[in-house]
Amino acid sequence: MIEYPPVDKMNDEQRISIVKNIFASVTDKYDFLNRFLSGRRDVVWRKRTVREMKFFKTHRFLDVATGTGDLALDCANTYEKVKVTGVDFVQAMVDKGVEKVSMQKLVERVELKWGDATQLEIDNNSFDVSAIAFGIRNIPDKIKALNEMKRVIVEKGQVMVLELTTPEPGFWRSIYSFYLNGVLPKLAKLFTNNPAAYEYLADSIMNFPTRKEFIFLMESIGLKNCKTIPLTFGICTLYIGEKQD
Ligand SMILES: C[S@@+](CC[C@H](N)C(=O)[O-])C[C@H]1O[C@@H](n2cnc3c(N)ncnc32)[C@H](O)[C@@H]1O
């Protein structure tokens, strides 16, 4: 039985290796568990993110920590002229995504490949939009990843971060905390051979910066007009910032 240390006790290297281990171990059930455990809210949240995207120069979108490619595919299916690149540092997740791209006959416009969010092998100013969905929480050096996402977009382009967050203290936060820590790992146990992955999930959400703190991070790297869009009672938040040199 796998056990992971609490998030606030992991050092950065340990966390990166645990994250790789977790996603390599849940790949097969990843899409199903996302839909099931979020009551299909994850689909709605990604669609909302895609609706906020603006394509005006390169008509290209970069999906960072693309996983099995859901955001990349959503974008390509919504904007017929946009070309999409997705990168992830767990090859098993990328492979699953590549299967989905080919099943949806989008190989001409969607390329998924191995890549590290903190060291993108991509030229400056290549995309109109870069986004990361449910990925930044797992990256210890968030500033480095955000800087990379900013570097690869054009001026006036958008950096978007979609992430699970906690509602403001009060009734909904208590309910949510009970679901995350009490119910979710037990449900996950029924379907995966690595239930500890879902204990890590709960822990990582509870340890994620507040909305105010995260906006501060985005502003600290020079992103402008930063805003938050809380979704579903604030259990998810879409952050958007613009690059203006
Ligand atoms: C919760 S999944 C999200 C996947 C996808 N974006 C989605 O919307 O379902 C998090 C993903 O982030 C990836 N990841 C975490 N740290 C990364 C890094 N430094 N570089 C690239 N991918 C990373 C993991 O491999 C995993 O596939």
Ligand as a Chemical Component Dictionary entry (heavy atoms), coordinates in Angstrom:
data_LIG
# 
_chem_comp.id                   LIG 
_chem_comp.type                 NON-POLYMER 
_chem_comp.pdbx_formal_charge   0 
_chem_comp.three_letter_code    LIG 
# 
loop_
_chem_comp_atom.comp_id 
_chem_comp_atom.atom_id 
_chem_comp_atom.alt_atom_id 
_chem_comp_atom.type_symbol 
_chem_comp_atom.charge 
_chem_comp_atom.model_Cartn_x 
_chem_comp_atom.model_Cartn_y 
_chem_comp_atom.model_Cartn_z 
_chem_comp_atom.pdbx_ordinal 
LIG C1  C1  C 0  -4.450 16.864 -12.518 1  
LIG S1  S1  S 1  -3.601 16.563 -14.011 2  
LIG C2  C2  C 0  -4.358 17.721 -15.103 3  
LIG C3  C3  C 0  -4.366 17.265 -16.529 4  
LIG C4  C4  C 0  -5.174 18.105 -17.498 5  
LIG N1  N1  N 0  -4.650 19.444 -17.613 6  
LIG C5  C5  C 0  -6.630 18.129 -17.158 7  
LIG O1  O1  O 0  -7.238 19.198 -17.279 8  
LIG O2  O2  O -1 -7.189 17.077 -16.833 9  
LIG C6  C6  C 0  -2.059 17.309 -13.686 10 
LIG C7  C7  C 0  -1.035 17.034 -14.764 11 
LIG O3  O3  O 0  0.081  17.905 -14.538 12 
LIG C8  C8  C 0  1.233  17.240 -14.973 13 
LIG N2  N2  N 0  2.393  17.950 -14.440 14 
LIG C9  C9  C 0  2.672  18.229 -13.148 15 
LIG N3  N3  N 0  3.827  18.919 -13.063 16 
LIG C10 C10 C 0  4.271  19.110 -14.342 17 
LIG C11 C11 C 0  5.405  19.756 -14.909 18 
LIG N4  N4  N 0  6.333  20.365 -14.162 19 
LIG N5  N5  N 0  5.519  19.763 -16.249 20 
LIG C12 C12 C 0  4.613  19.145 -17.031 21 
LIG N6  N6  N 0  3.533  18.490 -16.553 22 
LIG C13 C13 C 0  3.360  18.483 -15.228 23 
LIG C14 C14 C 0  1.018  15.820 -14.452 24 
LIG O4  O4  O 0  1.847  14.904 -15.115 25 
LIG C15 C15 C 0  -0.464 15.619 -14.755 26 
LIG O5  O5  O 0  -0.663 15.017 -15.999 27 
# 
loop_
_chem_comp_bond.comp_id 
_chem_comp_bond.atom_id_1 
_chem_comp_bond.atom_id_2 
_chem_comp_bond.value_order 
_chem_comp_bond.pdbx_ordinal 
LIG C1  S1  SING 1  
LIG S1  C2  SING 2  
LIG S1  C6  SING 3  
LIG C2  C3  SING 4  
LIG C3  C4  SING 5  
LIG C4  N1  SING 6  
LIG C4  C5  SING 7  
LIG C5  O1  DOUB 8  
LIG C5  O2  SING 9  
LIG C6  C7  SING 10 
LIG C7  O3  SING 11 
LIG C7  C15 SING 12 
LIG O3  C8  SING 13 
LIG C8  N2  SING 14 
LIG C8  C14 SING 15 
LIG N2  C9  SING 16 
LIG N2  C13 SING 17 
LIG C9  N3  DOUB 18 
LIG N3  C10 SING 19 
LIG C10 C11 SING 20 
LIG C10 C13 DOUB 21 
LIG C11 N4  SING 22 
LIG C11 N5  DOUB 23 
LIG N5  C12 SING 24 
LIG C12 N6  DOUB 25 
LIG N6  C13 SING 26 
LIG C14 O4  SING 27 
LIG C14 C15 SING 28 
LIG C15 O5  SING 29 
# 
